[in-house]
Amino acid sequence: MREFLVEITTTVPEATDPAEVDRRRAAEAVRAAELAAAGNLVRLWRPVGELRSIGVWRAADEAELHEKVLGTLPLRPWMTPTVTPLESHPNDPARVDGSP
């Protein structure tokens, strides 16, 4: 699987019922755990004081990432993702491909 840096800004539409927001957030936590168990969600951070997340995600390609991974998130209709494909850097201390 390829890795992607994904920055997500979530904007809840005005006048959305708070119960709907709570329902989706709870479902989001469940789905995130499922995606982590499947190896699609590797790491996830939230910048302090922001309604934004930054994460490392995996999928076969960018189309699969959008359709079968991010597209399955309950908050996806309210999300604006920015996706950056990643590749290993030769100086990455965690490089696992065996290259020097």
C-alpha positions in Angstrom: 0.0 0.0 0.0 1.1 3.6 -0.7 1.2 6.2 2.1 -0.5 9.6 1.9 -0.3 12.7 4.2 -3.9 13.8 4.5 -5.0 17.1 6.0 -8.7 17.3 6.8 -10.7 20.4 7.8 -14.2 19.6 9.0 -16.8 22.2 8.8 -20.2 21.4 10.3 -23.0 23.2 8.4 -24.8 25.9 10.4 -28.2 24.8 11.8 -27.1 21.1 11.9 -28.9 19.4 14.8 -26.3 18.9 17.6 -27.6 15.3 18.0 -26.7 14.6 14.4 -23.2 16.0 15.0 -22.8 13.8 18.0 -24.1 10.7 16.2 -21.7 11.2 13.3 -18.7 11.9 15.6 -19.4 8.7 17.5 -19.7 6.8 14.2 -16.5 8.4 13.1 -14.6 7.1 16.0 -15.8 3.6 15.3 -14.9 3.8 11.6 -11.5 5.3 12.4 -10.8 2.3 14.6 -11.9 -0.1 11.8 -9.6 1.7 9.3 -6.7 1.5 11.7 -7.2 -2.2 12.2 -7.3 -2.7 8.5 -4.0 -0.7 8.1 -5.5 2.3 6.3 -5.1 4.8 9.1 -1.6 4.8 10.4 -1.3 8.0 12.5 -3.6 10.9 13.3 -2.9 14.3 14.9 -4.9 17.4 15.7 -3.2 20.8 15.7 -3.8 22.5 19.1 -6.9 24.6 19.0 -8.0 23.7 15.5 -10.8 21.7 14.0 -8.4 20.0 11.6 -6.6 16.8 11.5 -3.3 15.6 9.9 -2.7 12.0 9.4 -0.8 9.3 7.6 -3.1 7.0 5.6 -2.5 4.0 3.4 -4.3 2.8 0.3 -3.4 1.0 -3.0 -3.7 4.4 -4.8 -5.2 7.8 -4.4 -8.5 6.8 -6.0 -8.9 4.0 -3.5 -8.0 6.4 -0.7 -10.7 8.8 -1.7 -13.4 6.2 -2.5 -12.9 3.3 -0.2 -11.2 4.9 2.8 -11.9 8.6 3.3 -15.2 8.2 1.5 -16.4 5.8 4.2 -16.0 8.3 7.0 -19.3 9.4 8.5 -18.1 13.1 8.7 -16.9 13.0 5.0 -19.7 15.2 3.7 -18.4 17.9 6.0 -14.7 17.4 5.3 -12.3 19.1 3.0 -9.3 16.8 2.5 -5.9 17.7 1.1 -4.0 14.7 0.0 -0.2 14.5 -0.6 1.2 11.2 -1.8 4.4 10.2 0.1 7.5 8.2 -0.7 10.4 7.1 1.4 13.2 9.6 1.9 16.7 8.2 1.6 17.6 9.7 5.0 14.5 8.4 6.8 15.8 6.6 9.9 12.7 4.4 9.8 13.2 3.4 6.2 12.1 -0.3 5.8 12.9 -1.1 2.2 16.4 -2.2 2.9 18.0 0.5 0.8 21.1 2.2 2.2 
